[in-house]
Amino acid sequence: MTRDGRLGVGVIGAGRVGPVIAAALAGAGHALVGITKGSDPERVEALLPGLPVLDAVEVARRAELVVVAVPHDQLPGLVSGLGEVGAWQPGQLVLHTDAAFGTAVLAPAVAKGAIPLALHPAIAFTGTSMDLRQLSGAYAAVTAPAPVLPIAQALAVELGCEPVVIAEADRAAYGEAIATATAFSRSIVAQSMSLLSKAGVADPGSYLRILVHSTIDHALTEGASADAGLPGGGLAGGAADSIDG
């Protein structure tokens, strides 16, 4: 880390998440050193014009902060493989963005002297500049060893998020909660749109937009009330109120 706290940031993973995290960190004043090749180079170039495309080993060797944003099932093998070729550096920050993993998955990097951080912004990434606006005001789950937890929290704030500390032991439950919310929402909305289309509704997405948003808002409010021990209706009641006006 430089004296003013600015970091040289490298990104492994050029899907929907990595380039957006890189753009947000660059906006906070960090210097980008490179990103790995992705399947949509034009989209990455639009977010990160002129950023060098490097292989994963070179990214890890050059960066003070390595952001690893790869699919869940690829993360353990990638971290381990980079450790085997000596890519991880002592004192280097290694941050992954997976919801379900804590810092234990980064053990091969830690064995080489790297500092592990887990940071998951709770948004649905599109891989475009729209995500930068979504990050502002979103929450981010952070997990890290106690001495470096403030670093993870500070990085979340620099992304525009409010950090929420999730214990290592609770990370799997957190990941399940995120997966349930996203998968359930998408599948139910898709099913409803299909039924509306069959019923002759020309633009089912627009038709459902306000109904779905208001129903989710009701559900979130009722869930918060239940957690606080306050009276509140059930999901069925909320849905009926939305439909009946």
Secondary structure, 3 states (H helix, E strand, C coil): CCCCCCCEEEEECCCCCHHHHHHHHHHCCCEEEEECCCCCHHHHHHHCCCCCECCHHHHHHHCCEEEECCCHHHHHHHHHHHHHCCCCCCCCEEEECCCCCCCHHHHHHHCCCCEEEEEEECCCCCCCCHHHHHHCCCEEEEECCHHHHHHHHHHHHHHCCEEEECCHHHHHHHHHHHHHHHHHHHHHHHHHHHHHHHCCCCCHHHHHHHHHHHHHHHHHHHHHHHHCCCCCCCHHHHHHHHHHC
